[in-house]
Amino acid sequence: MGIAVREADRQLGYHVEGILEPLVMSGEIAEIFQRYGVFWEIPSFYDF
């Protein structure tokens, strides 16, 4: 899963990141992927 926004919409990208990051860090994204049988690998820039 990834997100991309145009340069002019940078604030939108920051907002979406602010929503997704806690979900990644809590493991909720991994749980959702597992529920649907989809492989999830956390990006290397997240430090657990």
N, C-alpha and C positions, 0 to 999 in steps of 0.2 A: 504494500500500500504506500502510496506517496501522494504528495500534494504539490501543486505548482500554481503560482499566480503571476500575473503580469506585474512588471515593475511598478506600474501605476496603482496596483492594488496591494501593495506591500502590507498595509495595515490589516487587510483581510487575511493574508498569510499568517501574520502574527497572532491574530485572533483564533484562527483554526489550530495553529500550533498550541496555543494556550488551552484549547479544549482537548486535543489529542494527547499531549504529553502526560497529564495525570492518568489518563486511561492506559497508556503504555506502561508507566511506572508502577501502577497498581496491579498490573497483570490482567486487567479486564479485556484488553485487546487480544491477548493470547487466548483467553477463555472463549471469546467469540470465535476466533479462528478455529480453535479446537472443536467447538460445537458443530461447525460446518465441515470439519475434516480438511481444513486448509492449513498448509504449513505456514508457520510464523517464526521468523527469526528476528530477534530484536537488533536494531541497528547498533553498530559498534560504538557510536558516539554517546550512547546512554551508559552511564556508569552506575552499576548496582553494587 
